[in-house]
Amino acid sequence: GEEKIQKTYHDAADDWLARAEAERPFGRLLKPAEVARAVAYLASEESGMMTGSIIDFDQQVLGCNESAAQPERALAL
């Protein structure tokens, strides 16, 4: 998964995950359980009249960075 991609294509260090979490505005990465809770909410009656909405899980706080994070080098194909 992500571990192989980071190490194979981005030469990530062994501590890449801890560093990635520390660099996020909220100090952690999105966990699968958080996505599952959002999906469960959207599928439930509690979401009510919510239609055509976007649930933004890109983990960026608008205005906190000059631009979205970019890899140091392009992905080798």
PDB file as gemmi writes it, atoms N, CA and C in Angstrom:
CRYST1    1.000    1.000    1.000  90.00  90.00  90.00 P 1                      
ATOM      1  N   GLY A   1       0.805  -1.181   0.000  1.00  0.00           N  
ATOM      2  CA  GLY A   1       0.000   0.000   0.000  1.00  0.00           C  
ATOM      3  C   GLY A   1       0.858   1.257   0.000  1.00  0.00           C  
ATOM      4  N   GLU A   2       0.452   2.189   0.796  1.00  0.00           N  
ATOM      5  CA  GLU A   2       1.110   3.498   0.855  1.00  0.00           C  
ATOM      6  C   GLU A   2       2.573   3.394   1.274  1.00  0.00           C  
ATOM      7  N   GLU A   3       2.873   2.468   2.168  1.00  0.00           N  
ATOM      8  CA  GLU A   3       4.262   2.270   2.621  1.00  0.00           C  
ATOM      9  C   GLU A   3       5.170   1.962   1.427  1.00  0.00           C  
ATOM     10  N   LYS A   4       4.747   1.043   0.578  1.00  0.00           N  
ATOM     11  CA  LYS A   4       5.550   0.653  -0.588  1.00  0.00           C  
ATOM     12  C   LYS A   4       5.680   1.814  -1.573  1.00  0.00           C  
ATOM     13  N   ILE A   5       4.598   2.530  -1.806  1.00  0.00           N  
ATOM     14  CA  ILE A   5       4.637   3.670  -2.727  1.00  0.00           C  
ATOM     15  C   ILE A   5       5.608   4.728  -2.225  1.00  0.00           C  
ATOM     16  N   GLN A   6       5.509   5.074  -0.943  1.00  0.00           N  
ATOM     17  CA  GLN A   6       6.375   6.113  -0.387  1.00  0.00           C  
ATOM     18  C   GLN A   6       7.849   5.733  -0.464  1.00  0.00           C  
ATOM     19  N   LYS A   7       8.159   4.493  -0.142  1.00  0.00           N  
ATOM     20  CA  LYS A   7       9.564   4.073  -0.125  1.00  0.00           C  
ATOM     21  C   LYS A   7      10.106   3.800  -1.531  1.00  0.00           C  
ATOM     22  N   THR A   8       9.296   3.248  -2.417  1.00  0.00           N  
ATOM     23  CA  THR A   8       9.751   2.912  -3.761  1.00  0.00           C  
ATOM     24  C   THR A   8       9.857   4.133  -4.665  1.00  0.00           C  
ATOM     25  N   TYR A   9       8.842   4.974  -4.662  1.00  0.00           N  
ATOM     26  CA  TYR A   9       8.787   6.079  -5.614  1.00  0.00           C  
ATOM     27  C   TYR A   9       9.186   7.431  -5.042  1.00  0.00           C  
ATOM     28  N   HIS A  10       9.212   7.557  -3.728  1.00  0.00           N  
ATOM     29  CA  HIS A  10       9.526   8.851  -3.120  1.00  0.00           C  
ATOM     30  C   HIS A  10      10.727   8.789  -2.190  1.00  0.00           C  
ATOM     31  N   ASP A  11      11.422   7.652  -2.155  1.00  0.00           N  
ATOM     32  CA  ASP A  11      12.596   7.481  -1.290  1.00  0.00           C  
ATOM     33  C   ASP A  11      12.321   7.926   0.142  1.00  0.00           C  
ATOM     34  N   ALA A  12      11.156   7.598   0.647  1.00  0.00           N  
ATOM     35  CA  ALA A  12      10.760   8.021   1.992  1.00  0.00           C  
ATOM     36  C   ALA A  12      11.615   7.339   3.061  1.00  0.00           C  
ATOM     37  N   ALA A  13      11.901   8.086   4.105  1.00  0.00           N  
ATOM     38  CA  ALA A  13      12.649   7.548   5.245  1.00  0.00           C  
ATOM     39  C   ALA A  13      11.748   6.623   6.055  1.00  0.00           C  
ATOM     40  N   ASP A  14      12.357   5.863   6.958  1.00  0.00           N  
ATOM     41  CA  ASP A  14      11.578   4.935   7.781  1.00  0.00           C  
ATOM     42  C   ASP A  14      10.524   5.646   8.624  1.00  0.00           C  
ATOM     43  N   ASP A  15      10.773   6.902   8.995  1.00  0.00           N  
ATOM     44  CA  ASP A  15       9.826   7.632   9.842  1.00  0.00           C  
ATOM     45  C   ASP A  15       8.874   8.518   9.029  1.00  0.00           C  
ATOM     46  N   TRP A  16       8.678   8.206   7.748  1.00  0.00           N  
ATOM     47  CA  TRP A  16       7.862   9.055   6.881  1.00  0.00           C  
ATOM     48  C   TRP A  16       6.443   9.237   7.401  1.00  0.00           C  
ATOM     49  N   LEU A  17       5.859   8.188   7.983  1.00  0.00           N  
ATOM     50  CA  LEU A  17       4.481   8.288   8.450  1.00  0.00           C  
ATOM     51  C   LEU A  17       4.369   9.254   9.631  1.00  0.00           C  
ATOM     52  N   ALA A  18       5.260   9.143  10.597  1.00  0.00           N  
ATOM     53  CA  ALA A  18       5.242  10.056  11.752  1.00  0.00           C  
ATOM     54  C   ALA A  18       5.471  11.494  11.294  1.00  0.00           C  
ATOM     55  N   ARG A  19       6.381  11.678  10.345  1.00  0.00           N  
ATOM     56  CA  ARG A  19       6.647  13.028   9.837  1.00  0.00           C  
ATOM     57  C   ARG A  19       5.446  13.572   9.073  1.00  0.00           C  
ATOM     58  N   ALA A  20       4.803  12.725   8.274  1.00  0.00           N  
ATOM     59  CA  ALA A  20       3.622  13.159   7.520  1.00  0.00           C  
ATOM     60  C   ALA A  20       2.507  13.581   8.466  1.00  0.00           C  
ATOM     61  N   GLU A  21       2.306  12.812   9.526  1.00  0.00           N  
ATOM     62  CA  GLU A  21       1.277  13.173  10.502  1.00  0.00           C  
ATOM     63  C   GLU A  21       1.603  14.497  11.174  1.00  0.00           C  
ATOM     64  N   ALA A  22       2.850  14.698  11.563  1.00  0.00           N  
ATOM     65  CA  ALA A  22       3.249  15.926  12.256  1.00  0.00           C  
ATOM     66  C   ALA A  22       3.089  17.157  11.365  1.00  0.00           C  
ATOM     67  N   GLU A  23       3.219  16.975  10.052  1.00  0.00           N  
ATOM     68  CA  GLU A  23       3.127  18.095   9.118  1.00  0.00           C  
ATOM     69  C   GLU A  23       1.693  18.485   8.779  1.00  0.00           C  
ATOM     70  N   ARG A  24       0.722  17.659   9.107  1.00  0.00           N  
ATOM     71  CA  ARG A  24      -0.677  17.962   8.807  1.00  0.00           C  
ATOM     72  C   ARG A  24      -1.169  19.059   9.745  1.00  0.00           C  
ATOM     73  N   PRO A  25      -2.080  19.892   9.283  1.00  0.00           N  
ATOM     74  CA  PRO A  25      -2.592  20.969  10.136  1.00  0.00           C  
ATOM     75  C   PRO A  25      -3.193  20.470  11.455  1.00  0.00           C  
ATOM     76  N   PHE A  26      -3.769  19.275  11.455  1.00  0.00           N  
ATOM     77  CA  PHE A  26      -4.384  18.747  12.675  1.00  0.00           C  
ATOM     78  C   PHE A  26      -3.452  17.807  13.429  1.00  0.00           C  
ATOM     79  N   GLY A  27      -2.223  17.643  12.934  1.00  0.00           N  
ATOM     80  CA  GLY A  27      -1.225  16.832  13.614  1.00  0.00           C  
ATOM     81  C   GLY A  27      -1.414  15.333  13.489  1.00  0.00           C  
ATOM     82  N   ARG A  28      -2.255  14.918  12.557  1.00  0.00           N  
ATOM     83  CA  ARG A  28      -2.476  13.487  12.354  1.00  0.00           C  
ATOM     84  C   ARG A  28      -3.068  13.279  10.967  1.00  0.00           C  
ATOM     85  N   LEU A  29      -3.038  12.042  10.512  1.00  0.00           N  
ATOM     86  CA  LEU A  29      -3.642  11.689   9.233  1.00  0.00           C  
ATOM     87  C   LEU A  29      -5.051  11.154   9.451  1.00  0.00           C  
ATOM     88  N   LEU A  30      -5.845  11.255   8.434  1.00  0.00           N  
ATOM     89  CA  LEU A  30      -7.202  10.728   8.461  1.00  0.00           C  
ATOM     90  C   LEU A  30      -7.165   9.218   8.638  1.00  0.00           C  
ATOM     91  N   LYS A  31      -7.984   8.711   9.528  1.00  0.00           N  
ATOM     92  CA  LYS A  31      -8.035   7.273   9.798  1.00  0.00           C  
ATOM     93  C   LYS A  31      -9.245   6.658   9.084  1.00  0.00           C  
ATOM     94  N   PRO A  32      -9.149   5.390   8.659  1.00  0.00           N  
ATOM     95  CA  PRO A  32     -10.272   4.735   7.978  1.00  0.00           C  
ATOM     96  C   PRO A  32     -11.574   4.791   8.779  1.00  0.00           C  
ATOM     97  N   ALA A  33     -11.491   4.708  10.097  1.00  0.00           N  
ATOM     98  CA  ALA A  33     -12.706   4.751  10.921  1.00  0.00           C  
ATOM     99  C   ALA A  33     -13.416   6.098  10.790  1.00  0.00           C  
ATOM    100  N   GLU A  34     -12.658   7.176  10.572  1.00  0.00           N  
ATOM    101  CA  GLU A  34     -13.275   8.494  10.405  1.00  0.00           C  
ATOM    102  C   GLU A  34     -14.057   8.565   9.098  1.00  0.00           C  
ATOM    103  N   VAL A  35     -13.506   7.980   8.051  1.00  0.00           N  
ATOM    104  CA  VAL A  35     -14.217   7.933   6.775  1.00  0.00           C  
ATOM    105  C   VAL A  35     -15.464   7.066   6.920  1.00  0.00           C  
ATOM    106  N   ALA A  36     -15.337   5.945   7.612  1.00  0.00           N  
ATOM    107  CA  ALA A  36     -16.479   5.047   7.823  1.00  0.00           C  
ATOM    108  C   ALA A  36     -17.605   5.754   8.573  1.00  0.00           C  
ATOM    109  N   ARG A  37     -17.265   6.559   9.574  1.00  0.00           N  
ATOM    110  CA  ARG A  37     -18.306   7.296  10.308  1.00  0.00           C  
ATOM    111  C   ARG A  37     -19.016   8.300   9.408  1.00  0.00           C  
ATOM    112  N   ALA A  38     -18.265   8.959   8.526  1.00  0.00           N  
ATOM    113  CA  ALA A  38     -18.882   9.911   7.603  1.00  0.00           C  
ATOM    114  C   ALA A  38     -19.816   9.194   6.635  1.00  0.00           C  
ATOM    115  N   VAL A  39     -19.385   8.053   6.126  1.00  0.00           N  
ATOM    116  CA  VAL A  39     -20.220   7.270   5.212  1.00  0.00           C  
ATOM    117  C   VAL A  39     -21.477   6.788   5.926  1.00  0.00           C  
ATOM    118  N   ALA A  40     -21.328   6.310   7.153  1.00  0.00           N  
ATOM    119  CA  ALA A  40     -22.489   5.849   7.923  1.00  0.00           C  
ATOM    120  C   ALA A  40     -23.467   6.995   8.150  1.00  0.00           C  
ATOM    121  N   TYR A  41     -22.947   8.174   8.450  1.00  0.00           N  
ATOM    122  CA  TYR A  41     -23.806   9.343   8.647  1.00  0.00           C  
ATOM    123  C   TYR A  41     -24.558   9.675   7.363  1.00  0.00           C  
ATOM    124  N   LEU A  42     -23.847   9.709   6.241  1.00  0.00           N  
ATOM    125  CA  LEU A  42     -24.486  10.054   4.976  1.00  0.00           C  
ATOM    126  C   LEU A  42     -25.544   9.040   4.565  1.00  0.00           C  
ATOM    127  N   ALA A  43     -25.359   7.785   4.958  1.00  0.00           N  
ATOM    128  CA  ALA A  43     -26.323   6.740   4.620  1.00  0.00           C  
ATOM    129  C   ALA A  43     -27.477   6.668   5.613  1.00  0.00           C  
ATOM    130  N   SER A  44     -27.401   7.433   6.684  1.00  0.00           N  
ATOM    131  CA  SER A  44     -28.424   7.358   7.728  1.00  0.00           C  
ATOM    132  C   SER A  44     -29.515   8.411   7.537  1.00  0.00           C  
ATOM    133  N   GLU A  45     -30.581   8.240   8.281  1.00  0.00           N  
ATOM    134  CA  GLU A  45     -31.668   9.221   8.292  1.00  0.00           C  
ATOM    135  C   GLU A  45     -31.202  10.548   8.883  1.00  0.00           C  
ATOM    136  N   GLU A  46     -30.169  10.517   9.713  1.00  0.00           N  
ATOM    137  CA  GLU A  46     -29.679  11.736  10.361  1.00  0.00           C  
ATOM    138  C   GLU A  46     -29.131  12.756   9.368  1.00  0.00           C  
ATOM    139  N   SER A  47     -28.728  12.308   8.183  1.00  0.00           N  
ATOM    140  CA  SER A  47     -28.211  13.259   7.198  1.00  0.00           C  
ATOM    141  C   SER A  47     -29.338  14.072   6.572  1.00  0.00           C  
ATOM    142  N   GLY A  48     -30.563  13.636   6.791  1.00  0.00           N  
ATOM    143  CA  GLY A  48     -31.749  14.398   6.405  1.00  0.00           C  
ATOM    144  C   GLY A  48     -31.739  14.942   4.996  1.00  0.00           C  
ATOM    145  N   MET A  49     -31.824  16.248   4.900  1.00  0.00           N  
ATOM    146  CA  MET A  49     -31.947  16.918   3.606  1.00  0.00           C  
ATOM    147  C   MET A  49     -30.596  17.260   2.981  1.00  0.00           C  
ATOM    148  N   MET A  50     -29.544  16.665   3.460  1.00  0.00           N  
ATOM    149  CA  MET A  50     -28.213  16.947   2.925  1.00  0.00           C  
ATOM    150  C   MET A  50     -28.109  16.350   1.524  1.00  0.00           C  
ATOM    151  N   THR A  51     -28.024  17.204   0.520  1.00  0.00           N  
ATOM    152  CA  THR A  51     -27.909  16.737  -0.862  1.00  0.00           C  
ATOM    153  C   THR A  51     -26.878  17.583  -1.598  1.00  0.00           C  
ATOM    154  N   GLY A  52     -26.207  16.981  -2.534  1.00  0.00           N  
ATOM    155  CA  GLY A  52     -25.257  17.711  -3.355  1.00  0.00           C  
ATOM    156  C   GLY A  52     -24.124  18.351  -2.576  1.00  0.00           C  
ATOM    157  N   SER A  53     -23.786  17.801  -1.439  1.00  0.00           N  
ATOM    158  CA  SER A  53     -22.733  18.375  -0.603  1.00  0.00           C  
ATOM    159  C   SER A  53     -21.416  17.652  -0.823  1.00  0.00           C  
ATOM    160  N   ILE A  54     -20.344  18.337  -0.523  1.00  0.00           N  
ATOM    161  CA  ILE A  54     -19.011  17.749  -0.614  1.00  0.00           C  
ATOM    162  C   ILE A  54     -18.456  17.601   0.789  1.00  0.00           C  
ATOM    163  N   ILE A  55     -18.026  16.403   1.115  1.00  0.00           N  
ATOM    164  CA  ILE A  55     -17.338  16.154   2.379  1.00  0.00           C  
ATOM    165  C   ILE A  55     -15.853  16.184   2.038  1.00  0.00           C  
ATOM    166  N   ASP A  56     -15.162  17.190   2.500  1.00  0.00           N  
ATOM    167  CA  ASP A  56     -13.768  17.422   2.130  1.00  0.00           C  
ATOM    168  C   ASP A  56     -12.830  16.784   3.143  1.00  0.00           C  
ATOM    169  N   PHE A  57     -12.157  15.700   2.727  1.00  0.00           N  
ATOM    170  CA  PHE A  57     -11.222  14.986   3.597  1.00  0.00           C  
ATOM    171  C   PHE A  57      -9.777  15.148   3.110  1.00  0.00           C  
ATOM    172  N   ASP A  58      -9.465  16.257   2.452  1.00  0.00           N  
ATOM    173  CA  ASP A  58      -8.098  16.395   1.941  1.00  0.00           C  
ATOM    174  C   ASP A  58      -7.104  16.845   3.004  1.00  0.00           C  
ATOM    175  N   GLN A  59      -7.545  17.071   4.207  1.00  0.00           N  
ATOM    176  CA  GLN A  59      -6.716  17.384   5.370  1.00  0.00           C  
ATOM    177  C   GLN A  59      -5.933  18.680   5.231  1.00  0.00           C  
ATOM    178  N   GLN A  60      -6.443  19.608   4.469  1.00  0.00           N  
ATOM    179  CA  GLN A  60      -5.824  20.926   4.357  1.00  0.00           C  
ATOM    180  C   GLN A  60      -6.724  21.944   5.040  1.00  0.00           C  
ATOM    181  N   VAL A  61      -6.127  22.908   5.665  1.00  0.00           N  
ATOM    182  CA  VAL A  61      -6.877  24.029   6.214  1.00  0.00           C  
ATOM    183  C   VAL A  61      -6.683  25.165   5.227  1.00  0.00           C  
ATOM    184  N   LEU A  62      -7.779  25.638   4.644  1.00  0.00           N  
ATOM    185  CA  LEU A  62      -7.667  26.666   3.616  1.00  0.00           C  
ATOM    186  C   LEU A  62      -6.961  27.893   4.168  1.00  0.00           C  
ATOM    187  N   GLY A  63      -5.984  28.372   3.425  1.00  0.00           N  
ATOM    188  CA  GLY A  63      -5.255  29.567   3.815  1.00  0.00           C  
ATOM    189  C   GLY A  63      -4.054  29.318   4.706  1.00  0.00           C  
ATOM    190  N   CYS A  64      -3.840  28.082   5.164  1.00  0.00           N  
ATOM    191  CA  CYS A  64      -2.707  27.839   6.069  1.00  0.00           C  
ATOM    192  C   CYS A  64      -1.410  27.594   5.313  1.00  0.00           C  
ATOM    193  N   ASN A  65      -1.502  27.226   4.060  1.00  0.00           N  
ATOM    194  CA  ASN A  65      -0.316  26.978   3.242  1.00  0.00           C  
ATOM    195  C   ASN A  65      -0.393  27.837   1.994  1.00  0.00           C  
ATOM    196  N   GLU A  66       0.766  28.124   1.420  1.00  0.00           N  
ATOM    197  CA  GLU A  66       0.772  28.884   0.175  1.00  0.00           C  
ATOM    198  C   GLU A  66       0.174  28.071  -0.964  1.00  0.00           C  
ATOM    199  N   SER A  67       0.400  26.771  -0.951  1.00  0.00           N  
ATOM    200  CA  SER A  67      -0.163  25.890  -1.969  1.00  0.00           C  
ATOM    201  C   SER A  67      -0.210  24.477  -1.410  1.00  0.00           C  
ATOM    202  N   ALA A  68      -0.863  23.608  -2.134  1.00  0.00           N  
ATOM    203  CA  ALA A  68      -0.938  22.210  -1.708  1.00  0.00           C  
ATOM    204  C   ALA A  68       0.456  21.595  -1.729  1.00  0.00           C  
ATOM    205  N   ALA A  69       0.679  20.654  -0.841  1.00  0.00           N  
ATOM    206  CA  ALA A  69       1.982  19.983  -0.773  1.00  0.00           C  
ATOM    207  C   ALA A  69       2.265  19.256  -2.080  1.00  0.00           C  
ATOM    208  N   GLN A  70       3.481  19.358  -2.550  1.00  0.00           N  
ATOM    209  CA  GLN A  70       3.895  18.713  -3.789  1.00  0.00           C  
ATOM    210  C   GLN A  70       5.046  17.767  -3.494  1.00  0.00           C  
ATOM    211  N   PRO A  71       5.139  16.650  -4.213  1.00  0.00           N  
ATOM    212  CA  PRO A  71       6.293  15.764  -4.017  1.00  0.00           C  
ATOM    213  C   PRO A  71       7.573  16.488  -4.426  1.00  0.00           C  
ATOM    214  N   GLU A  72       8.687  16.091  -3.825  1.00  0.00           N  
ATOM    215  CA  GLU A  72       9.966  16.723  -4.138  1.00  0.00           C  
ATOM    216  C   GLU A  72      10.384  16.470  -5.583  1.00  0.00           C  
ATOM    217  N   ARG A  73      10.003  15.319  -6.119  1.00  0.00           N  
ATOM    218  CA  ARG A  73      10.304  15.028  -7.521  1.00  0.00           C  
ATOM    219  C   ARG A  73       9.119  14.279  -8.127  1.00  0.00           C  
ATOM    220  N   ALA A  74       9.019  14.351  -9.434  1.00  0.00           N  
ATOM    221  CA  ALA A  74       7.907  13.704 -10.124  1.00  0.00           C  
ATOM    222  C   ALA A  74       7.984  12.193  -9.966  1.00  0.00           C  
ATOM    223  N   LEU A  75       6.831  11.562  -9.972  1.00  0.00           N  
ATOM    224  CA  LEU A  75       6.739  10.111  -9.891  1.00  0.00           C  
ATOM    225  C   LEU A  75       7.346   9.490 -11.145  1.00  0.00           C  
ATOM    226  N   ALA A  76       8.269   8.584 -10.958  1.00  0.00           N  
ATOM    227  CA  ALA A  76       8.902   7.906 -12.091  1.00  0.00           C  
ATOM    228  C   ALA A  76       7.969   6.821 -12.610  1.00  0.00           C  
ATOM    229  N   LEU A  77       7.676   6.877 -13.876  1.00  0.00           N  
ATOM    230  CA  LEU A  77       6.778   5.879 -14.474  1.00  0.00           C  
ATOM    231  C   LEU A  77       7.552   4.840 -15.224  1.00  0.00           C  
TER     232      LEU A  77                                                      
END                                                                             
